């Protein structure tokens, strides 16, 4: 493995660790965030699909539930889908302002498509793993706050 590949792999693993830490922080706040199991994610994908909503499983990391929803039971998910919001975590350990200004992150095509499909039921959650602060933000607000948008293509061989 080349030095460049080692650095890229380290950054990827570090990003995964930061995202996992961010998810744990959100759950610990006891505000309704749940890290869904594979089965729970599948139930959500099926329930949204039955409503004609496009959802890619990799386009969200965590869910927030209001009220009582048994994510392990497809019938419960379908009946209470309006109580579920799915979130993609964008995390950092950098020293940023509490409003996350100057935060630089990427959006995938899948995340944008899911956000457009689910509308109010999809948000991004920005998490600072150092300060433990977070903010929930929808796609429209991200674009409204953006100081610049830099399209890229990510290629994997």
Secondary structure, DSSP 8 states (H G I E B T S, - for coil): --HHHHHHHHHHHHHHHHHHHHHHHHHHTTSSEE---HHHHHHHHHHHHHTT----GGG-SEEEE-S---TT-HHHHHHTGGGEEEEEEEEE-S---TT-TT------HHHHHHHHHHGGGEEEEEEETTT--EEEE-HHHHHHH-S----------
